[in-house]
Amino acid sequence: MNLETENSMSADNSNITQSKRTAELEELLIDAEADDEQVQQSHPILRRPWLLLLGLILVALNLRPALSSMAPMLSEVSKTLGLSAAQAGLLTTLPVLCLGLFAPLAPLLARRFGAERVVLGILLMLAGGIILRSSFGEIGLFAGSVMAGASIGVIGVLLPGIVKRDFPKQAGTMTGVYTMALCLGAAMAAGATVPLSEHFDKRWALGLGFWVVPALVAAIFWLPQVGRKHGAHNVAYRVRGLLRDPLAWQVTLYMGLQSSLAYIVFGWLPSILIGRGLTPTQAGLVLSGSVIVQLASSLAAPWLATRGKDQRLAIVIVMLLTLGGLFGCLYAPIEGLWGWAILLGLGQGGAFSLALTLIVLRSRDAHVAANLSSMAQGFGYTLASMGPFAVGVVHDWTGGWNALGWIFGIIGLAAIIAGLGAGRSLYVQVESERV
């Protein structure tokens, strides 16, 4: 075989590999009903695709405000209700814990009632949780947080599958739209909750309760989707042995550990900045700005990460950016705060989107990916909830924020170690089989 032929074959193999990676990236929207053969084979004609798209965007916008709206108000809420730092830590932990605990219920509910009906019902449950936590004192605060977290956990699993099923030829574009909606929802709530509270005579309950409005609006626009038919539901595939696969656990640990830092930021960054001298409004705006920056890196990181032979270098880079931003916000002079917040946003946006990318790239088919996604979110978010709780406990013990650097460092280092395993160009050693 001559050199020219070898080079030609090498180029062809490179093109095939690149095409495969491009196709894999277009599968970032994991379908919770991927094990349901009849659902996957049914492709309903969309009479009003613009209405579905609008509904999807409005629903996605509601998947973060219940989490990010509390952070700028945490100090005021704790002062009003007499919460200790440990109790405040529990308040930031509960919603994240529920993301993990309730995520596995999503496919079961979807197969029983249909994904569209479940989304509508859970949106109303989310609205009820927001009202409960803002209107019924300490008990309502914690109970409503549980309801909100559980609601977000279920919808967060179902929504990507609906997008992937109904927009199969635009999966890559819809991935960006979905990510954009998540970031915008989180940023709006982080930046607007304190000004809204001040507008309502500094009543924090009304500032937090305002976010029931977009939830109800989303429910109204989602209502037309409930009557659509998709055929009978029949589970046709199953995946065994995932819990015994080391690579699956590395992906899960990376998902959970990077999420832990993300939810520490959602839950505690404004309180940390208030402790450093910012007003609640200023602290909320810094969090909002950092989340907005995530949009750029969350779209760019998966594309850049698949240009190399694996994702290990990309994971190290985004985690170092995240840690640099966290340490800067905690210790650096306050005059350069916005620079550190931007650095933090770039790191965390890339870290989250890479976690989603790894689920797809480490799976041989859509059925394995759906089950790995459920595992990574279920166990991962449960692990992630320990971070915000640890921050509250440490702050309660020390009475300050300086010791949090140890928490950031330990979680970040553990995420890098897990990511170095998860980022290898391998597949989890399980396969889907027909029932």
ABEGO torsion letter per residue (X at the ends): XBAAAAAAAAAAAAAAAAAAAAAAAAAABBBAAAABAAAAABBBBBABAAAAAAAAAAAAAAAAAAAAAAAAAAAAAAAAAGBBAAAAAAAAAAAAAAAAAAAAAAAAAAAAAEAAAAAAAAAAAAAAAAAAAAAAEAAAAAAAAAAAAAAAAAAAAAAAAAAAAABAAAAAAAAAAAAAAAAAAAAAAAAAAAAAAAAAGGBAAAAAAAAAAAAAAAAAAAAAAAABBAEBBBBABBBBGAAABAAAAAAAAAAAAAAAAAAAAAAAAAAAAAAAGBBAAAAAAAAAAAAAAAAAAAAAAAAAAAABABAAAAAAAAAAAAAAAAAAAAABBAAAAAAAAAAAAAAAAAAAAAAAAAAAAABABAAAAAAAAAAAAAAAAAAAAAAAAAAAAAAAAAGBAAAAAAAAAAAAAAAAAAAAAAABBBBBBBBBBBX
